[in-house]
Amino acid sequence: MTLAAWAVPVMVLGQFALLAGVPVAIALAGALRRTRDRAVRRAAALVAVAYAIPLAVWLARPDGAPSLSKDIHPAFVGLIVTASAVLVVAAHRPGPRHLPAR
């Protein structure tokens, strides 16, 4: 999950915004399945929502750019990078976060 959280801003800033959906999904699934910490879950949800909004706008627009990277507003890029940083910080906080082994 932490690696995926690091990959999201790198991919968005590196103009691979559509492919960044994969680490967004991995980070969200990992946070929801593997941790009890509400801060981590909320941060992962924030990353997913911040990514989903420009993706939905890009898919809904008939006159959109040929790629999400060219169509995404710079404010959303900043929001995605900030939300990913919040997720990384929340995931690295000390304390018990993981669910017990089954």
C-alpha positions as CSV (number, residue, x, y, z in Angstrom):
1,M,0.0,0.0,0.0
2,T,2.8,2.5,0.9
3,L,4.6,1.8,-2.4
4,A,1.3,2.5,-4.3
5,A,0.8,5.7,-2.3
6,W,4.3,6.9,-3.4
7,A,3.6,5.8,-7.0
8,V,0.5,7.9,-7.5
9,P,2.1,11.4,-7.4
10,V,5.1,10.2,-9.4
11,M,2.9,8.8,-12.1
12,V,0.5,11.9,-12.2
13,L,3.4,14.3,-12.3
14,G,5.2,12.1,-14.9
15,Q,2.2,12.5,-17.3
16,F,1.0,8.9,-16.7
17,A,-2.2,10.0,-15.0
18,L,-4.5,7.3,-16.5
19,L,-2.1,4.5,-15.4
20,A,-2.0,6.0,-11.9
21,G,-5.4,4.5,-11.4
22,V,-3.8,1.2,-10.7
23,P,-1.8,2.3,-7.7
24,V,-4.8,4.4,-6.5
25,A,-6.9,1.2,-6.5
26,I,-4.1,-0.8,-4.8
27,A,-3.7,1.9,-2.1
28,L,-7.5,2.1,-1.5
29,A,-7.9,-1.7,-1.4
30,G,-4.9,-2.1,0.9
31,A,-6.0,0.5,3.3
32,L,-9.5,-0.8,3.5
33,R,-8.5,-4.5,3.8
34,R,-5.3,-4.4,5.8
35,T,-5.5,-1.6,8.3
36,R,-7.7,-0.5,11.2
37,D,-6.4,3.0,11.3
38,R,-9.1,5.4,10.4
39,A,-6.7,8.1,9.3
40,V,-5.1,5.8,6.8
41,R,-8.5,4.7,5.5
42,R,-9.7,8.3,5.2
43,A,-6.5,9.4,3.4
44,A,-6.7,6.5,0.9
45,A,-10.4,7.5,0.3
46,L,-9.3,11.1,-0.3
47,V,-6.7,10.0,-2.8
48,A,-9.3,7.8,-4.6
49,V,-11.9,10.7,-4.7
50,A,-9.3,13.2,-5.8
51,Y,-8.3,10.9,-8.7
52,A,-11.8,9.9,-9.6
53,I,-13.2,13.4,-10.1
54,P,-10.9,14.4,-13.0
55,L,-11.1,10.9,-14.4
56,A,-14.9,11.1,-14.5
57,V,-14.8,14.6,-16.0
58,W,-12.3,13.4,-18.7
59,L,-14.5,10.4,-19.6
60,A,-17.7,12.4,-19.7
61,R,-16.4,15.2,-21.9
62,P,-17.0,14.5,-25.6
63,D,-14.3,17.1,-26.6
64,G,-11.7,16.1,-24.0
65,A,-8.0,15.8,-24.7
66,P,-6.7,12.5,-26.0
67,S,-5.1,11.6,-22.6
68,L,-6.0,12.3,-19.0
69,S,-2.6,13.8,-18.4
70,K,-3.3,16.6,-20.9
71,D,-6.9,17.2,-19.7
72,I,-6.4,17.2,-15.9
73,H,-6.5,20.6,-14.3
74,P,-3.3,21.6,-12.4
75,A,-5.3,22.1,-9.2
76,F,-6.3,18.5,-9.3
77,V,-2.7,17.4,-9.8
78,G,-1.8,19.4,-6.7
79,L,-4.7,17.9,-4.8
80,I,-3.8,14.3,-5.8
81,V,-0.1,14.9,-4.8
82,T,-1.1,16.4,-1.5
83,A,-3.6,13.6,-0.7
84,S,-0.9,11.0,-1.6
85,A,1.5,12.8,0.8
86,V,-1.1,12.7,3.5
87,L,-1.6,9.0,2.9
88,V,2.1,8.3,3.1
89,V,2.5,10.3,6.3
90,A,-0.6,8.5,7.8
91,A,0.8,5.1,6.9
92,H,4.1,5.8,8.5
93,R,2.8,7.0,11.8
94,P,3.8,4.8,14.7
95,G,1.3,2.6,16.4
96,P,-0.8,-0.5,15.7
97,R,-2.5,-0.2,12.3
98,H,-2.7,-3.7,10.8
99,L,-5.4,-6.2,11.3
100,P,-4.5,-9.3,13.3
101,A,-3.5,-12.3,11.2
102,R,-6.2,-14.8,10.5
